[in-house]
Amino acid sequence: MSKTAKCLSLILAAVMLALLSPFGAEARAEGTADGTAVPVRKMIIDTDTGADDAAAMILAAGCPEVEILGVTVLAGNVDLEQAARNALAALEIAGCDAPVFKGATKHYSGDEINIFSVYGKDGMGDQDLVHPHGTAREEYAVDFILETVRENPGEIEIVLLGPATNIASAIIREPETMKQVKRFWSMGTAGLGTGNASPVAEFNVYKDAPAYSIMLELGVPVTVVGLDMCRGDAMWTDEQFDRLYAANEIGCFVTKSFSALREFYRSNGSPNATMNCDAGAMMCVVYPEYLQSVIPCHGSCVTYPCAAYGQVVFFQEGFNYDVLSEEKLNYNVQLANKVDGARFFDLYLERVN
């Protein structure tokens, strides 16, 4: 199949599958009059650029229905400069010229972000993969986010693959502007399962829980993909990584970038399966049929120092809690509770081939 034919096929498939999506009504409203095409979706990706962040960006860059207007980075898995270089390297190998903007080196509180990585010192498996030709733009990430939302009210989808610090900074500076964001997509929280930063908290939220709380409380629709959607069938096996490595240059790049993470999983009791959380979250964004079910919720993030710091408590819409009035809650969160994890790898491989 030619590249043009493949692109047309993917666009048509996305339209048809959107009818079955949890967001089917929204997707249909964005279609053209005859229902045969969907306008390009305008996206900002916010990331601390470890290996799975890079895999997620590569996936989005391979989608003809997505336009990445910019990638904003912050310190998290790696320091700010390394995060920017990793993002540039991932975009370049994917053939995407989206600009990269540098953002936060401090938490919303003002404290320096402590770097933590299970992806190797460079966040990309320490495989000498990061040699981008381009450089990050001079404009500050938060300025870019606000400017882009102002110019495209109601059209921008922001995909959060790291801590929410850049997003919270934009919200505090111009809350009314940020209320014009169409949707936040978040790889964050433990979902309805267990955490990885603590028994109840996921890394991205734990790194800056007050920032995540600010994002949830804005009232903009948020789709949350938790760690529980990244386990089980959604994990990638050694055999699948071998197939990806052999596929092409992009597959080789992604496979090598996961080297340190795969070793971490082997040492942590998972010898033949590795989570790919950020790419799994991006799969929910770009493949309507991958995200099979969501639960409308109100999300409340624990921000005070305690054992539950960074946990997001989900209050399900329609459930009558004994001592809580539903009038106080804003059910702006759609919590992923079922994905087609068994197809994750094959769908990814299809997009990057």
Contacts in CASP RR format, 6 or more apart in sequence:
PFRMAT RR
TARGET T0000
AUTHOR 0000-0000-0000
METHOD contacts of the structure
MODEL  1
MSKTAKCLSLILAAVMLALLSPFGAEARAEGTADGTAVPVRKMIIDTDTG
ADDAAAMILAAGCPEVEILGVTVLAGNVDLEQAARNALAALEIAGCDAPV
FKGATKHYSGDEINIFSVYGKDGMGDQDLVHPHGTAREEYAVDFILETVR
ENPGEIEIVLLGPATNIASAIIREPETMKQVKRFWSMGTAGLGTGNASPV
AEFNVYKDAPAYSIMLELGVPVTVVGLDMCRGDAMWTDEQFDRLYAANEI
GCFVTKSFSALREFYRSNGSPNATMNCDAGAMMCVVYPEYLQSVIPCHGS
CVTYPCAAYGQVVFFQEGFNYDVLSEEKLNYNVQLANKVDGARFFDLYLE
RVN
1 9 0 8 1.000
7 64 0 8 1.000
10 63 0 8 1.000
10 64 0 8 1.000
10 65 0 8 1.000
11 37 0 8 1.000
11 38 0 8 1.000
11 64 0 8 1.000
11 65 0 8 1.000
12 36 0 8 1.000
14 38 0 8 1.000
14 65 0 8 1.000
14 287 0 8 1.000
14 288 0 8 1.000
15 27 0 8 1.000
15 31 0 8 1.000
15 35 0 8 1.000
15 36 0 8 1.000
15 37 0 8 1.000
15 38 0 8 1.000
17 287 0 8 1.000
17 288 0 8 1.000
17 289 0 8 1.000
18 24 0 8 1.000
18 27 0 8 1.000
18 28 0 8 1.000
18 38 0 8 1.000
18 288 0 8 1.000
19 27 0 8 1.000
19 28 0 8 1.000
20 288 0 8 1.000
20 289 0 8 1.000
21 27 0 8 1.000
21 288 0 8 1.000
21 289 0 8 1.000
21 291 0 8 1.000
22 291 0 8 1.000
22 292 0 8 1.000
22 293 0 8 1.000
22 294 0 8 1.000
22 334 0 8 1.000
23 288 0 8 1.000
24 288 0 8 1.000
27 38 0 8 1.000
27 288 0 8 1.000
28 35 0 8 1.000
30 38 0 8 1.000
30 39 0 8 1.000
31 37 0 8 1.000
31 38 0 8 1.000
31 39 0 8 1.000
32 38 0 8 1.000
32 39 0 8 1.000
38 65 0 8 1.000
40 65 0 8 1.000
40 66 0 8 1.000
40 67 0 8 1.000
41 65 0 8 1.000
41 66 0 8 1.000
41 67 0 8 1.000
41 157 0 8 1.000
42 67 0 8 1.000
42 69 0 8 1.000
42 152 0 8 1.000
42 155 0 8 1.000
42 156 0 8 1.000
42 157 0 8 1.000
43 60 0 8 1.000
43 66 0 8 1.000
43 67 0 8 1.000
43 68 0 8 1.000
43 69 0 8 1.000
43 70 0 8 1.000
43 156 0 8 1.000
43 157 0 8 1.000
43 158 0 8 1.000
43 159 0 8 1.000
43 285 0 8 1.000
44 68 0 8 1.000
44 69 0 8 1.000
44 70 0 8 1.000
44 71 0 8 1.000
44 72 0 8 1.000
44 144 0 8 1.000
44 145 0 8 1.000
44 148 0 8 1.000
44 156 0 8 1.000
44 157 0 8 1.000
44 158 0 8 1.000
44 159 0 8 1.000
45 56 0 8 1.000
45 57 0 8 1.000
45 60 0 8 1.000
45 68 0 8 1.000
45 70 0 8 1.000
45 71 0 8 1.000
45 72 0 8 1.000
45 158 0 8 1.000
45 159 0 8 1.000
45 161 0 8 1.000
46 71 0 8 1.000
46 72 0 8 1.000
46 73 0 8 1.000
46 74 0 8 1.000
46 141 0 8 1.000
46 145 0 8 1.000
46 158 0 8 1.000
46 159 0 8 1.000
46 160 0 8 1.000
46 161 0 8 1.000
46 162 0 8 1.000
46 164 0 8 1.000
46 166 0 8 1.000
46 167 0 8 1.000
47 53 0 8 1.000
47 56 0 8 1.000
47 57 0 8 1.000
47 71 0 8 1.000
47 72 0 8 1.000
47 73 0 8 1.000
47 74 0 8 1.000
47 83 0 8 1.000
47 87 0 8 1.000
47 161 0 8 1.000
47 162 0 8 1.000
47 278 0 8 1.000
48 73 0 8 1.000
48 74 0 8 1.000
48 75 0 8 1.000
48 76 0 8 1.000
48 77 0 8 1.000
48 78 0 8 1.000
48 83 0 8 1.000
48 161 0 8 1.000
48 162 0 8 1.000
48 163 0 8 1.000
49 73 0 8 1.000
49 77 0 8 1.000
49 78 0 8 1.000
49 82 0 8 1.000
49 83 0 8 1.000
49 84 0 8 1.000
49 86 0 8 1.000
49 87 0 8 1.000
49 90 0 8 1.000
49 123 0 8 1.000
50 77 0 8 1.000
50 78 0 8 1.000
50 83 0 8 1.000
50 86 0 8 1.000
50 117 0 8 1.000
50 119 0 8 1.000
50 123 0 8 1.000
50 124 0 8 1.000
50 257 0 8 1.000
50 278 0 8 1.000
51 119 0 8 1.000
51 123 0 8 1.000
51 124 0 8 1.000
51 125 0 8 1.000
51 254 0 8 1.000
51 257 0 8 1.000
51 258 0 8 1.000
51 260 0 8 1.000
51 261 0 8 1.000
52 119 0 8 1.000
52 161 0 8 1.000
52 258 0 8 1.000
52 261 0 8 1.000
52 275 0 8 1.000
52 276 0 8 1.000
52 277 0 8 1.000
52 278 0 8 1.000
52 279 0 8 1.000
53 77 0 8 1.000
53 86 0 8 1.000
53 87 0 8 1.000
53 90 0 8 1.000
53 161 0 8 1.000
53 162 0 8 1.000
53 278 0 8 1.000
54 86 0 8 1.000
54 87 0 8 1.000
54 89 0 8 1.000
54 90 0 8 1.000
54 124 0 8 1.000
54 254 0 8 1.000
54 257 0 8 1.000
55 90 0 8 1.000
55 254 0 8 1.000
55 257 0 8 1.000
55 258 0 8 1.000
55 276 0 8 1.000
55 278 0 8 1.000
55 279 0 8 1.000
55 348 0 8 1.000
56 159 0 8 1.000
56 161 0 8 1.000
56 187 0 8 1.000
56 278 0 8 1.000
56 279 0 8 1.000
56 280 0 8 1.000
56 281 0 8 1.000
56 282 0 8 1.000
57 68 0 8 1.000
57 71 0 8 1.000
57 87 0 8 1.000
57 90 0 8 1.000
57 91 0 8 1.000
57 94 0 8 1.000
57 96 0 8 1.000
57 282 0 8 1.000
58 90 0 8 1.000
58 93 0 8 1.000
58 94 0 8 1.000
58 250 0 8 1.000
58 253 0 8 1.000
58 254 0 8 1.000
58 352 0 8 1.000
59 279 0 8 1.000
59 282 0 8 1.000
59 283 0 8 1.000
59 286 0 8 1.000
59 348 0 8 1.000
59 351 0 8 1.000
59 352 0 8 1.000
60 66 0 8 1.000
60 68 0 8 1.000
60 159 0 8 1.000
60 282 0 8 1.000
60 285 0 8 1.000
60 286 0 8 1.000
61 68 0 8 1.000
61 91 0 8 1.000
61 94 0 8 1.000
61 95 0 8 1.000
61 96 0 8 1.000
61 98 0 8 1.000
62 94 0 8 1.000
62 96 0 8 1.000
62 351 0 8 1.000
62 352 0 8 1.000
63 286 0 8 1.000
63 351 0 8 1.000
65 286 0 8 1.000
66 286 0 8 1.000
68 91 0 8 1.000
68 96 0 8 1.000
68 98 0 8 1.000
69 98 0 8 1.000
69 148 0 8 1.000
69 152 0 8 1.000
69 156 0 8 1.000
70 98 0 8 1.000
70 99 0 8 1.000
70 100 0 8 1.000
70 101 0 8 1.000
70 144 0 8 1.000
70 148 0 8 1.000
71 87 0 8 1.000
71 91 0 8 1.000
71 98 0 8 1.000
71 99 0 8 1.000
71 100 0 8 1.000
71 101 0 8 1.000
72 100 0 8 1.000
72 101 0 8 1.000
72 102 0 8 1.000
72 103 0 8 1.000
72 141 0 8 1.000
72 142 0 8 1.000
72 144 0 8 1.000
72 145 0 8 1.000
72 166 0 8 1.000
73 80 0 8 1.000
73 83 0 8 1.000
73 84 0 8 1.000
73 87 0 8 1.000
73 100 0 8 1.000
73 101 0 8 1.000
73 102 0 8 1.000
73 103 0 8 1.000
73 136 0 8 1.000
73 141 0 8 1.000
74 80 0 8 1.000
74 83 0 8 1.000
74 102 0 8 1.000
74 103 0 8 1.000
74 104 0 8 1.000
74 105 0 8 1.000
74 113 0 8 1.000
74 141 0 8 1.000
74 162 0 8 1.000
74 163 0 8 1.000
74 165 0 8 1.000
74 166 0 8 1.000
75 83 0 8 1.000
75 104 0 8 1.000
75 105 0 8 1.000
75 113 0 8 1.000
75 115 0 8 1.000
76 83 0 8 1.000
76 113 0 8 1.000
76 115 0 8 1.000
76 116 0 8 1.000
76 117 0 8 1.000
76 162 0 8 1.000
76 163 0 8 1.000
76 207 0 8 1.000
77 83 0 8 1.000
77 115 0 8 1.000
77 116 0 8 1.000
77 117 0 8 1.000
77 119 0 8 1.000
77 123 0 8 1.000
77 162 0 8 1.000
78 86 0 8 1.000
78 115 0 8 1.000
78 117 0 8 1.000
78 119 0 8 1.000
78 121 0 8 1.000
78 122 0 8 1.000
78 123 0 8 1.000
79 105 0 8 1.000
79 115 0 8 1.000
80 102 0 8 1.000
80 103 0 8 1.000
80 104 0 8 1.000
80 105 0 8 1.000
81 102 0 8 1.000
82 122 0 8 1.000
82 123 0 8 1.000
82 130 0 8 1.000
83 102 0 8 1.000
84 100 0 8 1.000
84 102 0 8 1.000
84 136 0 8 1.000
85 130 0 8 1.000
85 132 0 8 1.000
86 122 0 8 1.000
86 123 0 8 1.000
86 124 0 8 1.000
86 130 0 8 1.000
87 100 0 8 1.000
88 100 0 8 1.000
88 132 0 8 1.000
88 133 0 8 1.000
88 134 0 8 1.000
88 135 0 8 1.000
88 136 0 8 1.000
89 124 0 8 1.000
89 129 0 8 1.000
89 130 0 8 1.000
89 131 0 8 1.000
89 132 0 8 1.000
90 253 0 8 1.000
91 97 0 8 1.000
91 98 0 8 1.000
91 100 0 8 1.000
92 132 0 8 1.000
92 133 0 8 1.000
92 134 0 8 1.000
93 249 0 8 1.000
93 250 0 8 1.000
93 253 0 8 1.000
94 250 0 8 1.000
94 352 0 8 1.000
99 136 0 8 1.000
99 137 0 8 1.000
99 144 0 8 1.000
100 136 0 8 1.000
100 137 0 8 1.000
101 136 0 8 1.000
101 137 0 8 1.000
101 139 0 8 1.000
101 140 0 8 1.000
101 141 0 8 1.000
101 144 0 8 1.000
102 136 0 8 1.000
102 140 0 8 1.000
102 141 0 8 1.000
103 140 0 8 1.000
103 141 0 8 1.000
103 142 0 8 1.000
103 166 0 8 1.000
104 113 0 8 1.000
104 141 0 8 1.000
104 163 0 8 1.000
104 165 0 8 1.000
104 166 0 8 1.000
104 169 0 8 1.000
105 112 0 8 1.000
105 113 0 8 1.000
106 112 0 8 1.000
106 113 0 8 1.000
106 165 0 8 1.000
107 113 0 8 1.000
107 163 0 8 1.000
107 165 0 8 1.000
107 207 0 8 1.000
107 208 0 8 1.000
107 210 0 8 1.000
107 211 0 8 1.000
108 165 0 8 1.000
108 168 0 8 1.000
108 169 0 8 1.000
108 208 0 8 1.000
108 210 0 8 1.000
108 211 0 8 1.000
108 214 0 8 1.000
109 208 0 8 1.000
109 210 0 8 1.000
113 163 0 8 1.000
113 165 0 8 1.000
113 207 0 8 1.000
113 208 0 8 1.000
116 203 0 8 1.000
116 207 0 8 1.000
117 123 0 8 1.000
117 260 0 8 1.000
118 260 0 8 1.000
118 261 0 8 1.000
118 264 0 8 1.000
119 125 0 8 1.000
119 257 0 8 1.000
119 258 0 8 1.000
119 260 0 8 1.000
119 261 0 8 1.000
120 126 0 8 1.000
120 260 0 8 1.000
120 261 0 8 1.000
122 129 0 8 1.000
122 130 0 8 1.000
123 257 0 8 1.000
123 260 0 8 1.000
124 130 0 8 1.000
124 256 0 8 1.000
124 257 0 8 1.000
125 256 0 8 1.000
125 257 0 8 1.000
125 258 0 8 1.000
125 259 0 8 1.000
125 260 0 8 1.000
125 261 0 8 1.000
126 259 0 8 1.000
126 260 0 8 1.000
127 256 0 8 1.000
127 257 0 8 1.000
127 259 0 8 1.000
129 253 0 8 1.000
129 256 0 8 1.000
129 257 0 8 1.000
137 144 0 8 1.000
141 166 0 8 1.000
142 166 0 8 1.000
142 169 0 8 1.000
142 170 0 8 1.000
142 173 0 8 1.000
145 158 0 8 1.000
145 166 0 8 1.000
145 167 0 8 1.000
145 170 0 8 1.000
146 170 0 8 1.000
146 173 0 8 1.000
146 174 0 8 1.000
146 177 0 8 1.000
146 178 0 8 1.000
148 156 0 8 1.000
149 156 0 8 1.000
149 170 0 8 1.000
149 177 0 8 1.000
149 178 0 8 1.000
149 180 0 8 1.000
149 181 0 8 1.000
150 177 0 8 1.000
150 180 0 8 1.000
153 180 0 8 1.000
154 180 0 8 1.000
154 181 0 8 1.000
154 182 0 8 1.000
155 182 0 8 1.000
156 180 0 8 1.000
156 181 0 8 1.000
156 182 0 8 1.000
157 181 0 8 1.000
157 182 0 8 1.000
157 183 0 8 1.000
157 184 0 8 1.000
157 185 0 8 1.000
157 285 0 8 1.000
158 167 0 8 1.000
158 181 0 8 1.000
158 183 0 8 1.000
158 184 0 8 1.000
158 185 0 8 1.000
159 184 0 8 1.000
159 185 0 8 1.000
159 186 0 8 1.000
159 187 0 8 1.000
159 281 0 8 1.000
159 282 0 8 1.000
159 285 0 8 1.000
160 167 0 8 1.000
160 184 0 8 1.000
160 185 0 8 1.000
160 186 0 8 1.000
160 187 0 8 1.000
160 188 0 8 1.000
160 204 0 8 1.000
160 215 0 8 1.000
161 187 0 8 1.000
161 204 0 8 1.000
161 278 0 8 1.000
161 281 0 8 1.000
161 282 0 8 1.000
162 187 0 8 1.000
162 188 0 8 1.000
162 204 0 8 1.000
162 207 0 8 1.000
162 278 0 8 1.000
163 204 0 8 1.000
163 205 0 8 1.000
163 207 0 8 1.000
163 208 0 8 1.000
163 211 0 8 1.000
163 212 0 8 1.000
164 186 0 8 1.000
164 204 0 8 1.000
164 205 0 8 1.000
164 208 0 8 1.000
164 211 0 8 1.000
164 212 0 8 1.000
164 214 0 8 1.000
164 215 0 8 1.000
165 207 0 8 1.000
165 208 0 8 1.000
165 211 0 8 1.000
167 178 0 8 1.000
167 184 0 8 1.000
167 211 0 8 1.000
167 214 0 8 1.000
167 215 0 8 1.000
168 208 0 8 1.000
168 210 0 8 1.000
168 211 0 8 1.000
168 212 0 8 1.000
168 214 0 8 1.000
168 215 0 8 1.000
169 211 0 8 1.000
170 177 0 8 1.000
170 178 0 8 1.000
171 178 0 8 1.000
171 214 0 8 1.000
171 215 0 8 1.000
171 218 0 8 1.000
172 214 0 8 1.000
175 218 0 8 1.000
178 218 0 8 1.000
178 220 0 8 1.000
179 218 0 8 1.000
179 219 0 8 1.000
179 220 0 8 1.000
181 220 0 8 1.000
182 220 0 8 1.000
182 221 0 8 1.000
183 220 0 8 1.000
183 221 0 8 1.000
183 222 0 8 1.000
183 223 0 8 1.000
184 215 0 8 1.000
184 220 0 8 1.000
184 221 0 8 1.000
184 222 0 8 1.000
184 223 0 8 1.000
185 222 0 8 1.000
185 223 0 8 1.000
185 225 0 8 1.000
185 281 0 8 1.000
185 284 0 8 1.000
185 285 0 8 1.000
186 204 0 8 1.000
186 212 0 8 1.000
186 215 0 8 1.000
186 222 0 8 1.000
186 223 0 8 1.000
186 224 0 8 1.000
186 225 0 8 1.000
186 281 0 8 1.000
187 204 0 8 1.000
187 225 0 8 1.000
187 226 0 8 1.000
187 277 0 8 1.000
187 278 0 8 1.000
187 280 0 8 1.000
187 281 0 8 1.000
187 282 0 8 1.000
188 202 0 8 1.000
188 204 0 8 1.000
188 205 0 8 1.000
188 212 0 8 1.000
188 224 0 8 1.000
188 225 0 8 1.000
188 226 0 8 1.000
188 227 0 8 1.000
188 281 0 8 1.000
188 312 0 8 1.000
189 202 0 8 1.000
189 205 0 8 1.000
189 224 0 8 1.000
189 226 0 8 1.000
189 227 0 8 1.000
189 311 0 8 1.000
189 312 0 8 1.000
190 196 0 8 1.000
190 200 0 8 1.000
190 201 0 8 1.000
190 202 0 8 1.000
190 226 0 8 1.000
190 227 0 8 1.000
190 228 0 8 1.000
190 311 0 8 1.000
190 312 0 8 1.000
191 202 0 8 1.000
191 224 0 8 1.000
191 226 0 8 1.000
191 227 0 8 1.000
191 228 0 8 1.000
191 229 0 8 1.000
191 312 0 8 1.000
191 314 0 8 1.000
191 335 0 8 1.000
191 336 0 8 1.000
192 228 0 8 1.000
192 314 0 8 1.000
192 335 0 8 1.000
192 337 0 8 1.000
193 227 0 8 1.000
193 228 0 8 1.000
194 200 0 8 1.000
194 227 0 8 1.000
194 228 0 8 1.000
195 201 0 8 1.000
195 202 0 8 1.000
195 227 0 8 1.000
196 202 0 8 1.000
196 203 0 8 1.000
196 227 0 8 1.000
197 203 0 8 1.000
197 205 0 8 1.000
197 206 0 8 1.000
197 207 0 8 1.000
197 310 0 8 1.000
198 206 0 8 1.000
198 307 0 8 1.000
198 309 0 8 1.000
198 310 0 8 1.000
198 311 0 8 1.000
200 307 0 8 1.000
200 308 0 8 1.000
200 310 0 8 1.000
200 311 0 8 1.000
201 209 0 8 1.000
201 302 0 8 1.000
201 308 0 8 1.000
201 309 0 8 1.000
201 310 0 8 1.000
201 311 0 8 1.000
202 226 0 8 1.000
202 227 0 8 1.000
202 310 0 8 1.000
204 212 0 8 1.000
205 212 0 8 1.000
205 301 0 8 1.000
205 310 0 8 1.000
205 311 0 8 1.000
205 312 0 8 1.000
206 309 0 8 1.000
206 310 0 8 1.000
209 301 0 8 1.000
209 302 0 8 1.000
209 303 0 8 1.000
209 309 0 8 1.000
209 310 0 8 1.000
210 301 0 8 1.000
210 303 0 8 1.000
212 301 0 8 1.000
212 310 0 8 1.000
212 312 0 8 1.000
213 300 0 8 1.000
213 301 0 8 1.000
213 303 0 8 1.000
215 222 0 8 1.000
216 222 0 8 1.000
216 299 0 8 1.000
216 300 0 8 1.000
216 301 0 8 1.000
216 312 0 8 1.000
216 332 0 8 1.000
216 333 0 8 1.000
217 330 0 8 1.000
219 330 0 8 1.000
219 332 0 8 1.000
220 332 0 8 1.000
221 332 0 8 1.000
221 334 0 8 1.000
222 332 0 8 1.000
222 333 0 8 1.000
222 334 0 8 1.000
223 284 0 8 1.000
223 285 0 8 1.000
223 291 0 8 1.000
223 294 0 8 1.000
223 333 0 8 1.000
223 334 0 8 1.000
223 336 0 8 1.000
224 312 0 8 1.000
224 333 0 8 1.000
224 334 0 8 1.000
224 335 0 8 1.000
224 336 0 8 1.000
225 277 0 8 1.000
225 280 0 8 1.000
225 281 0 8 1.000
225 284 0 8 1.000
225 291 0 8 1.000
225 336 0 8 1.000
225 339 0 8 1.000
226 277 0 8 1.000
226 281 0 8 1.000
226 335 0 8 1.000
226 336 0 8 1.000
227 275 0 8 1.000
227 277 0 8 1.000
228 337 0 8 1.000
229 280 0 8 1.000
229 281 0 8 1.000
229 284 0 8 1.000
229 336 0 8 1.000
229 337 0 8 1.000
229 339 0 8 1.000
230 275 0 8 1.000
230 276 0 8 1.000
230 277 0 8 1.000
230 280 0 8 1.000
231 275 0 8 1.000
232 273 0 8 1.000
232 341 0 8 1.000
233 341 0 8 1.000
233 342 0 8 1.000
233 344 0 8 1.000
234 275 0 8 1.000
234 276 0 8 1.000
234 280 0 8 1.000
234 339 0 8 1.000
234 341 0 8 1.000
234 342 0 8 1.000
234 344 0 8 1.000
235 270 0 8 1.000
235 273 0 8 1.000
235 274 0 8 1.000
235 275 0 8 1.000
235 276 0 8 1.000
236 244 0 8 1.000
236 258 0 8 1.000
236 273 0 8 1.000
236 274 0 8 1.000
236 276 0 8 1.000
236 344 0 8 1.000
236 345 0 8 1.000
237 272 0 8 1.000
237 273 0 8 1.000
238 262 0 8 1.000
238 272 0 8 1.000
240 345 0 8 1.000
241 255 0 8 1.000
241 258 0 8 1.000
241 262 0 8 1.000
241 274 0 8 1.000
242 255 0 8 1.000
243 345 0 8 1.000
243 349 0 8 1.000
244 251 0 8 1.000
244 254 0 8 1.000
244 255 0 8 1.000
244 345 0 8 1.000
244 348 0 8 1.000
244 349 0 8 1.000
244 352 0 8 1.000
245 251 0 8 1.000
245 252 0 8 1.000
245 255 0 8 1.000
245 256 0 8 1.000
247 349 0 8 1.000
247 352 0 8 1.000
247 353 0 8 1.000
248 352 0 8 1.000
248 353 0 8 1.000
250 352 0 8 1.000
251 352 0 8 1.000
254 352 0 8 1.000
258 274 0 8 1.000
258 276 0 8 1.000
261 274 0 8 1.000
262 274 0 8 1.000
265 271 0 8 1.000
265 273 0 8 1.000
265 274 0 8 1.000
265 275 0 8 1.000
276 344 0 8 1.000
279 348 0 8 1.000
280 339 0 8 1.000
280 344 0 8 1.000
283 290 0 8 1.000
283 291 0 8 1.000
283 339 0 8 1.000
283 344 0 8 1.000
283 347 0 8 1.000
283 348 0 8 1.000
284 290 0 8 1.000
284 291 0 8 1.000
284 336 0 8 1.000
284 339 0 8 1.000
286 351 0 8 1.000
287 347 0 8 1.000
289 340 0 8 1.000
290 339 0 8 1.000
290 340 0 8 1.000
290 341 0 8 1.000
290 343 0 8 1.000
290 344 0 8 1.000
290 347 0 8 1.000
291 336 0 8 1.000
291 338 0 8 1.000
291 339 0 8 1.000
292 338 0 8 1.000
292 339 0 8 1.000
292 340 0 8 1.000
293 336 0 8 1.000
293 337 0 8 1.000
293 338 0 8 1.000
294 334 0 8 1.000
294 335 0 8 1.000
294 336 0 8 1.000
294 337 0 8 1.000
295 314 0 8 1.000
295 316 0 8 1.000
295 317 0 8 1.000
295 334 0 8 1.000
295 335 0 8 1.000
295 337 0 8 1.000
296 316 0 8 1.000
296 317 0 8 1.000
296 331 0 8 1.000
296 333 0 8 1.000
296 334 0 8 1.000
296 335 0 8 1.000
297 314 0 8 1.000
297 315 0 8 1.000
297 316 0 8 1.000
297 317 0 8 1.000
297 331 0 8 1.000
297 333 0 8 1.000
297 334 0 8 1.000
297 335 0 8 1.000
298 314 0 8 1.000
298 315 0 8 1.000
298 317 0 8 1.000
298 329 0 8 1.000
298 330 0 8 1.000
298 331 0 8 1.000
298 332 0 8 1.000
298 333 0 8 1.000
299 312 0 8 1.000
299 313 0 8 1.000
299 314 0 8 1.000
299 315 0 8 1.000
299 333 0 8 1.000
300 312 0 8 1.000
300 313 0 8 1.000
300 315 0 8 1.000
301 310 0 8 1.000
301 311 0 8 1.000
301 312 0 8 1.000
301 313 0 8 1.000
302 308 0 8 1.000
302 309 0 8 1.000
302 310 0 8 1.000
302 311 0 8 1.000
302 312 0 8 1.000
302 313 0 8 1.000
303 309 0 8 1.000
303 310 0 8 1.000
314 333 0 8 1.000
314 335 0 8 1.000
315 321 0 8 1.000
315 324 0 8 1.000
315 329 0 8 1.000
315 331 0 8 1.000
317 326 0 8 1.000
317 329 0 8 1.000
317 331 0 8 1.000
318 326 0 8 1.000
320 326 0 8 1.000
END
